[in-house]
């Protein structure tokens, strides 16, 4: 059994990925929280954030990868996720090197799906 399988919806995956991305600099700003809430809703944000905070980095990556594989996203859907991440990073006015590296990491992670 895969301990990293989720029953997330598309919106829950988006919330989790955006939380992961926002956490790149180990601080989730109020602007980033507001952006995520605007994309997925307050209830999904609250629910997924609880799970996110209980997971370690390895578990987070495995859950994201497993869920993306389950959804079998198209190139267009993956592009939308990257667009949302870029907007999230710019929500606080700047994109730092840690955030750029998160984008690079997700590109490598999703390479098989691109």
Kinemage of the C-alpha trace (Angstrom):
@kinemage 1
@onewidth
@group {chain A} dominant
@subgroup {mainchain}
@vectorlist {calphas} color= white
{ca unk a 1} P 0.000 0.000 0.000
{ca unk a 2} L 1.235 3.480 -0.883
{ca unk a 3} L 1.154 5.639 2.245
{ca unk a 4} L 1.335 8.713 0.050
{ca unk a 5} L -1.878 8.186 -1.893
{ca unk a 6} L -4.428 10.880 -1.286
{ca unk a 7} L -8.107 11.268 -1.936
{ca unk a 8} L -7.655 14.954 -2.714
{ca unk a 9} L -9.706 16.812 -5.259
{ca unk a 10} L -8.029 18.954 -7.900
{ca unk a 11} L -8.585 22.023 -5.696
{ca unk a 12} L -7.055 20.307 -2.678
{ca unk a 13} L -3.973 19.384 -4.707
{ca unk a 14} L -3.717 22.980 -5.879
{ca unk a 15} L -4.002 24.207 -2.270
{ca unk a 16} L -1.314 21.772 -1.098
{ca unk a 17} L 1.051 22.663 -3.943
{ca unk a 18} L 0.564 26.370 -3.367
{ca unk a 19} L 1.199 25.920 0.352
{ca unk a 20} L 4.341 23.978 -0.482
{ca unk a 21} L 5.468 26.709 -2.833
{ca unk a 22} L 4.632 29.494 -0.359
{ca unk a 23} L 6.612 27.646 2.293
{ca unk a 24} L 9.759 27.753 0.112
{ca unk a 25} L 11.254 30.518 2.220
{ca unk a 26} L 9.909 28.923 5.436
{ca unk a 27} L 7.431 31.764 5.889
{ca unk a 28} L 3.941 31.959 4.453
{ca unk a 29} L 3.037 35.636 4.233
{ca unk a 30} L -0.472 36.973 4.706
{ca unk a 31} L -0.482 37.940 1.013
{ca unk a 32} L 0.360 34.374 0.051
{ca unk a 33} L -2.343 32.992 2.361
{ca unk a 34} L -4.868 35.402 0.870
{ca unk a 35} L -3.875 34.372 -2.653
{ca unk a 36} L -4.262 30.663 -1.872
{ca unk a 37} L -7.624 31.240 -0.211
{ca unk a 38} L -8.791 33.199 -3.266
{ca unk a 39} L -7.857 30.258 -5.509
{ca unk a 40} L -9.287 27.364 -3.464
{ca unk a 41} L -11.598 28.811 -0.808
{ca unk a 42} L -11.171 29.235 2.935
{ca unk a 43} L -12.493 25.796 3.916
{ca unk a 44} L -10.181 23.877 1.545
{ca unk a 45} L -7.265 26.084 2.596
{ca unk a 46} L -7.876 25.419 6.292
{ca unk a 47} L -8.370 21.675 5.785
{ca unk a 48} L -5.297 21.207 3.594
{ca unk a 49} L -3.120 23.471 5.716
{ca unk a 50} L -3.697 21.212 8.738
{ca unk a 51} L -2.516 18.207 6.745
{ca unk a 52} L 0.398 20.151 5.262
{ca unk a 53} L 1.643 21.176 8.707
{ca unk a 54} L 1.657 17.553 9.894
{ca unk a 55} L 3.727 16.316 6.932
{ca unk a 56} L 7.487 16.535 6.525
{ca unk a 57} L 9.112 17.628 3.266
{ca unk a 58} L 9.542 14.079 1.953
{ca unk a 59} L 5.878 13.250 2.596
{ca unk a 60} L 4.804 16.488 0.917
{ca unk a 61} L 6.705 15.755 -2.287
{ca unk a 62} L 5.509 12.131 -2.379
{ca unk a 63} L 1.870 13.164 -1.900
{ca unk a 64} L 2.095 15.799 -4.618
{ca unk a 65} L 3.753 13.419 -7.056
{ca unk a 66} L 1.337 10.571 -6.310
{ca unk a 67} L -1.713 12.782 -6.721
{ca unk a 68} L -0.499 14.329 -9.968
{ca unk a 69} L 0.089 10.847 -11.365
{ca unk a 70} L -3.414 9.823 -10.292
{ca unk a 71} L -4.964 12.822 -12.066
{ca unk a 72} L -2.856 12.307 -15.217
{ca unk a 73} L -2.762 16.054 -15.875
{ca unk a 74} L -2.498 17.384 -19.387
{ca unk a 75} L 0.226 19.861 -20.374
{ca unk a 76} L -2.340 22.671 -20.187
{ca unk a 77} L -3.401 21.720 -16.657
{ca unk a 78} L 0.209 21.575 -15.491
{ca unk a 79} L 0.834 24.978 -17.084
{ca unk a 80} L -2.099 26.376 -15.092
{ca unk a 81} L -0.537 25.054 -11.876
{ca unk a 82} L 2.754 26.761 -12.719
{ca unk a 83} L 0.904 29.984 -13.552
{ca unk a 84} L -0.798 29.871 -10.139
{ca unk a 85} L 2.586 29.301 -8.457
{ca unk a 86} L 4.126 32.253 -10.275
{ca unk a 87} L 1.229 34.476 -9.204
{ca unk a 88} L 1.592 33.224 -5.636
{ca unk a 89} L 5.291 34.083 -5.583
{ca unk a 90} L 4.523 37.570 -6.827
{ca unk a 91} L 1.730 38.080 -4.243
{ca unk a 92} L 4.206 39.515 -1.755
{ca unk a 93} L 5.863 41.677 -4.406
{ca unk a 94} L 8.955 39.637 -5.232
{ca unk a 95} L 10.203 36.237 -6.253
{ca unk a 96} L 13.341 35.199 -4.393
{ca unk a 97} L 15.877 32.498 -5.253
{ca unk a 98} L 14.195 29.910 -2.998
{ca unk a 99} L 10.922 30.389 -4.819
{ca unk a 100} L 12.640 30.150 -8.201
{ca unk a 101} L 14.218 26.882 -7.048
{ca unk a 102} L 10.802 25.527 -6.043
{ca unk a 103} L 9.577 26.172 -9.596
{ca unk a 104} L 12.635 24.359 -10.971
{ca unk a 105} L 12.053 21.451 -8.582
{ca unk a 106} L 8.413 21.122 -9.603
{ca unk a 107} L 9.420 21.197 -13.271
{ca unk a 108} L 11.777 18.266 -12.657
{ca unk a 109} L 9.171 16.463 -10.558
{ca unk a 110} L 6.542 16.885 -13.263
{ca unk a 111} L 8.900 16.238 -16.172
{ca unk a 112} L 7.300 12.870 -16.832
{ca unk a 113} L 3.929 14.593 -17.088
{ca unk a 114} L 5.042 17.484 -19.335
